Amino acid sequence: MINNLLKNLSILKKFLFINFVFFTIIGLFTFLYLNNIQPNLIKKKSSNHIKIINNTIENLNRLEIKFDEEDIRRFLFSTRFIFQSLDRVIFFNNELDLIGDTDTLDLDPRSFSSRLDIIELEILNEEKTKDITEQKNINIGNENLVSLKDVLFNYASSKNYGIPFTFTQQEFNNFKLTTIKNVFKDDKNIGYIAITENANDVRAAIDERKTFIIRTAFAVGIVILIFSFVLNRYFLKPIKNLVNYTNTIKRKEHKKINIDNLKVRNDELGLLSKSLDEMTLDLQKRISHAENFSTDLVHEIRNPLASLKSASEILHDTRDIDQRLKLINILSHDVQRIERLITDYSQILKDEVALSKEKFRKVDLLPVIQSVVDDYNNIYHVKRNIKISNINDGNKAYFIHGIENRIEQIIANLLDNAISFSEDGQDIEVKLSKNSNKEVIMNIIDEGEGFKEKDTEKIFKRFYSNRPDKFGQHSGLGLNIVKNLVELHKATIVASNRTDKKGANMEIKFPKL
């Protein structure tokens, strides 16, 4: 049940709920501790009282002191040092008359009987208080106040008779602790001894602990509130903004949620915001690219399909052999064109999926170029006497940050393009160098016709082709793929005509590693 409850709560509410449960448990233990601390402290003092009472009774018996006013007074005078640490020791005879009091050692014995007639005591033991009210019909009132003689009377008639009894009293600002016990001699009760001691230290200790706990709880509460504010303001609210940002994108809503203030942060949330924004932009770019690509593909396929339809209709009606052969040739070219478009489009989709799984690493261009050049030389030098040369400026290594198989794809597509524009017996050069900025530069230079376009950027557009004679052999996607892969590597590609002679130059500039 708790798991289900927490599952539906926000992080802040979970935090506050956990703290509430924690405080409740701590509060319960604190309450139990405070309820037990006073009895424990009183018990320690009571134990000391009992020891003194037992020693006093032992001395009375040893010295054969009679339990009357005169003998008790002499005893108190002779042994007053024993009771120096105590506030008051009181002696009662068996009839509950006062016969000795350490507070009146300097007074006339006749004053004893009037000293305790008006003493009011607060009884802690509820059971004893109940017994007193039942047996003596004492009006206790709201403060549970009774006289010492009433306590002694109840003690004498209770089942705890013979066992020391401790209670407390509150006199003005003084908190006092009193312990009483009966005195036996020759198996006969002869009187009672009561010891009263100031216990303000007990009350002070309790108050000190209560104050400490309250202050601590208040301080912890303030800390939790401050932490909750900071947690919500600097962490939870930004996370909520990121969630709203992703939901907006998911639902394709036009509502603009700005997370630029999060991207400038240097902590994990800033990194998350940057990564999420980059991922979103990349996703949007891919979606836009796919949509545009699909639109262009439909447009490019529509033309050969229209041509197929027209040619097939004419072919059905014509009887001229030469005309039929031309129409069949057109049909063949249209089918090839459509097939090539679909094949290249499928390959692009496969490459998109593969790219998301591939990782960039440190790549040396020199052996990569050499491997591709050797493969193409083995085919085209024999087939068309085209020589492909690998030339460099003498550096030992040309390291870039990239994906090796995609670099190979770039080189292969550019070589395919250069070969398609080259005649038999012509040369193609692949040059590798470094400029003064430590950028790696790769040039693929051919001896073909060069570019007819003034704006050479056109050649990198999808489905662009200036070779109608090779209609079905090329889809117009090769250089577009090259440009996308080059940009993926944070590099640039420039197409230009050679200045020294006829031919084209494709230059790729890779950033410094």
N, C-alpha and C positions, 0 to 999 in steps of 0.2 A: 504493500500500500504506500509506504514512504517512498519507495523507488518510483512508483507511478506519479506521486505528488511532485517529487523533485524533477522528474522528467519533463513536466509541463511548465516548470518555472524558469525564469530568466536567470542568468548567472548572478546578477545582483541580488535577486530574491532568494536564490539558493544560498548565497553568502550570508545574507541577513538571517535566514531560517536556521542555518547551521550555528551561527553565533547565538541566536535565541535559545536553541536547544542546549548549547554549551553553557550559557549563562544560567539557564534554569537548573541544570545539574549542579553547577558550582554553587548556585544560590541555595539549593537544597542541602548540600553538604555543609555550607557555611551556617545555615540555620541550625542544623544538628550540632555543629561544633559549638556555636554560641550557647545553645541550650544545655550543653554538657560541661562547658568550661567553668561556670559558676559553681555547680555542685562539686566539681573536682577540686577547685581551689579551696572551697569551704571544707571539704573532706580533709585536706592536708592540715589546715588549722585545727580542725576538730580532733584530729589524731594527736596533735600536740597537747590540746586541752585534756584529753583523756589520760595521757601519760602523766600530766601534772596532777590531775585528780587522784589517780591511782597511787602516785608517790605520796601525795598529801595524806590519803587514807592510811597508807602503810606507816607513815611517821606518827599519825595520831594514835594508831594501835600500838606502835613500838614504844611511844612515850606515855601511853596510857592516859591520854588526854580525854577528859570528860567532854561530852558534846553539849556544853552549856556556854552562856555568854562570857563568863569570867575566864574559864580555861581556854576557850577559843580565842579570846582577845589576847591573852598572854602568849598563846601559841603564834598568833599572827605577828605580835611584836618581836618575838624571838626568831621567827623564820621569814621576816618580810623580804629578805634578799631572794628567796625562792620565787616570789611573785613580781619581781621588778619588771619583767618583760610583758606583764599582763596589765590590762587596764583595771580590772576589778575581779576579786574573788569573794563570793558571798556564801555564807553558811546558814542553813535553816535546820531547826530541830524537826522532830517527827510530827509535831503539830503545825508545821509550816510557818513557825515564828522565826523572825530574823534574829540570829545570835552572833553573827560576825560579818564584817565587811571591811575590806582593805581600804576603801575610800574614807572610813570613819575611824582609822586608827588613832587619829589625833583628837577625836571628839569624845564626848561622854557616852559611855555605853548605852545610856538611856535613849540616846538619839537613834539607835539602830532601828527600832520598831517603826519609826516614821519615814525612813529613807526610801522604801520601795513600795509604798502603798499606791503610788500613782504611776508606776512604770508601765508603759504601753509597749507591747511587743508585736512584731509582724511575723506570723507563723508561715513558714515555707511549706511544711508538710500539711497538705490539704486533708489528709485522713485524720491527722491529729486535731486539726482545727475543727473538723466535723464532729470528732468525739467530744471536744470541749463544749461546743454549742449544744450538743444533744444532752450531755450529762449535767452541765452547769447552767444551761439556759442563759448564756451570755449574749448580749447584743453586740455583735461584731461590726455590723455595718458594712460599708463598701470597702474599707481599708483592712478588714480582718485584724482588728486590734483587740488584744486580750491582756490581762494583767499577769505578772510572773507567778503569783500565787495560784491563779487559775491553771496555768501551765503545769505547775508542780502538782496540783490536785489531780489533774487529768493524768499526768505521768504516773502518779502513785496508784491510780486505779486502772491503768492500761495493761495490756498483755505484754508490753515492752518494758515493764517494770524490772529494774535491775540492769538494763542496758542503757548506756549513755545516750542522751537525746540532745541534738543540736538544732538550733533555730537562729534566725536573724531578726534584727530590729532596725528600723530607720528612725533615728532621733535627730530632727532638724536636718543638718547636712552630714550627719555621721551615720555610717553604715556599720552596725555592730553585730558581732557573732557571739552567741551564748551557748554553752554546753552545760547540761545538768546531769547529775548522777546521784543515786541514793548511796548512803553509807551503811554497811552492815558491820555488826559486832556481835559475836557469839550467836550467829544465825538470826539476828534480830536487827531490823532497820532502826537506826537511831537518828537519822537526819538526811540532809541533802547538801551537796556542794554545787555551786553554779559559778562558772568562769565566763566573764564577759570581756571581749577584746574588740578594739577598733579594727574593722575590716575594710577601711576605705581603699586600701591597696587592692583588694579583690575587685571592688566596684571600679576603681581606676583602671585596673588591668582589662576588665570587661569593656569599659567605655573606650579604652585605647584601641582594643581590637575591633570594636564596632566602628569606630571612627576610621581606622585604617582600612577596613573592608569597604566602607562606604566610599571613601576617597579613591581607593583602588578601582572599585566598580565604576565610579564616575569617570575617572581618568581613562579606563579601558573603553567605556562607552563613547567618550569623546574621540578617542583614537579610532574606534571602529567607524564612527560617523564620518570622520575625516577621511579614513581609508576608503569608505564606501563612496564618498564624493569623488575622490581621486580616481578610484576604480571605474566609476561610471563616467566621469568627465573625460579622462584621458585614455581609457581602454575600451569600455563597453560601448560607449556612444560611437567612437570611430568604427568599431566592429559592426555595430548596427547600420552605420552608413554604408559600409562595404556590402553588407547583406542586401540592403535596399538597392545598392548599385547593381549587384548581380541579378537581383530579381527583376529590376527594370530592363536589363538586357535580355533576360530570359523571356519576359513577357512581351518584348519588342515594343515597349512603351516609349513615347517621345519625351517623357519627363526627363529633364537633365539633372543629374546628381553630380555635383562637383566633389572630387576627391583629391584635388590638387594640394590642399592643405595637409592631407595625410601623406602624400608622396614626398614631401620635403622633410619628414621626420627621419631621424637617423636610427631609430630602433627597429624591432622586428615588424611592428605594424607598418612602418614606412616601407620596409622591404616588401612586405606582403602587398601593400597598396600598389607599389610600382610594378611588381610581378603580375598582379591581377589586372592592372590597367594595360600593361604590355600584352598580356595574354588576350584581353578583350579586344584591343586594337588589332592584334594579329588575327584573331578569330573573325572580327568584322571585315578585315582586309581579305581574308580567305573566302568568306561568304560572298563579299562583293566581287571578288575575282572569279569565283565559281559561277555566280549569276551572269556576269558579263561574258565569261567564257562560253557558258551555255547559250547565251543569246547570239554571240558571234558564230558559234558552231551551227546553230539552227540556220542562221543566215547563209553560212558557207555551204551547208548541205542543200539548202533550198535551191540554189542556182544549178548545181549539177542534176538535182532531181527534176527541175523544170526542163533542163536540156534533155534528160533521159525521156521524159514524157513526150516532148515534142518530137524527138528523134524516133521514138518507138511508133508514134502515130503516123509519121511520114513513111517510115519503113514499111508499115503495114499496107500503105496505099501505093507505093512506087513499085514499078516493074523494071526500072533501069538498074542494070548490074552495077555500074560504076557508082551511081547514087546510093545504092544499097550498101556497097563496101564503105563509102564515106560515113554513112550513118552508123554502120556497125562499129567503125573505128571511133566515132564520137561516143557511142554507147560504152565502149570499152574504156575510153579515157574517163568518162563520168563515173563509172563503177570504181575504177582505180582511185579516182579522187575521193570519192565517198569512203572507200575502204581505208585509204591512207589517213583521212581525217579522223575516222573512228578509232583506228589503231593508235594514232598519236595521242588522241584525247584520252584513251584508256591508259596509255603509258604515263601521261601526265598525272592522272588520278592515282596510279600506283606509286609514282614518285612522291606525291604529296603525302601519302600515308607513310612511306618509307622515311621521308625526311623527319617526321615527328619522332621517329625512334632512333635516328642517328645522332651521334654526338661529335662535337668539334674537338680536335686535338692538334697538336703540333705536327705539321706535315712539311717534308722537304720536297719542293717542286721538281728539282732536277731529276731524280730517279723516276718520278711519276711521268714526266714528259717523255723521258727516254723510253719507258715501257710502251707508251701509246704510239710514239713515233716508230719504234721497231715493228709493232704489230701492223701499222698501216704501210710501212715500207715493204713488208713481206707480201702484201697484197697488190698495192698499186704500182710499185716499181717494176714488178713482173707483168702486171696486167696492162698498164698504160705508160710505162717508162717514166712515171712521175717520181722524182726524187724528193724525199722529205728529209731535211737536215735539222739537226739540233745544235744550236749555237748559243754560247754563253759568254759573259765578260770575264770569266776566270775565277769568280768566287767559288769557294768550296761548298757552300750550302746556301739554299734559298728557302728559308723556313717561313711558313705562314700558319695562321690559325684557321683550319678548315676541315672539311670532310673529304677524305682521299678519293672515294669512288665518285663523288660529285665533281671533283676537280678533273678526274679522268673523263667524265661525261662532257664537261665544258670543252676540253681539248678535242675530244672525238667529234663533237658537233661542229666546232670551228674548222677542223680538218675536212670533215665531210662537205662543208660549205665551200671551202677553198678548192677542194678537188673537183666539185661539180662545176665550178667556173674556170677550171684550168684545162688546157688542151694537153694532148699526149706529148710527153717529152719535156714538159715544163717543170720548174722547181718550186718547191714550197719550203719555207724556212720557219722554224720555231725558235725564236730568240728569247733568251732569259737574261735579265740584268737587274742591277740595283741602282737607284738614284741617290743623290746626296742626302735625302731624308730617310734612307734605309728602307724605302718602299720597294717591293719586288714587282718587276714589270715583265710581262710576257707578251710577245708580239708574234702573231701568225701572219706571215707575208706570202702572197702568191703572185703569179705572173699572168693572171687572167685579165678580164676586161675592166676590172675596177667597178666602181659604183657610178651609175648614171644619175642617181638622185643627188640633188644639191643638199637636201636635208637627210643625212645618213641615219638619223634617229628613226626614220620610217621603217627601216629594215628589221627593227626589233619588235614591231607591232605584230600581234597575232594575225595569222592567215595572210600576211603580206608576201607577195611573190611577184617578181618582175620577169619570170620565165614561163610565158605561156606555152612555149614549145615543150616544156617538161611538166605539163599540167597535172598529170596523175602521179608523178614521182615524188612530189614535195607538197606538204600540207601548209607550209608557211609558218610552222610552229617551232622549227629548230632554233632560230636565233632568239625567239621570244623566250624559249626555255633557257638558253644560255644567259640572257640578261637577268632573268629571275634568279638563277643560281649564282651569278656574279654578285648581285645585290644581297643575296643571302650571306655571302662571305664578306659583306661590308666593303666590297671592291667596286671599281668603276670600269666600264668598257666603252671604248670609242672606236668607231669605224671611219676609216679615211682611205683616200687613194694614195698610192705611192708617189713620192716627189721625184725619185730618180728615174723611174721608168713606169711602164704600164703595169697595173696590178692593184691589189687591195691590201690594206694593213689593218688588222684587228688587234687593238692594244688593250690589255687588261692590267690595271694597277691595283695590287693588293696592299692593304695597310701594313704598316710596320708592326711586327710581332712584339 
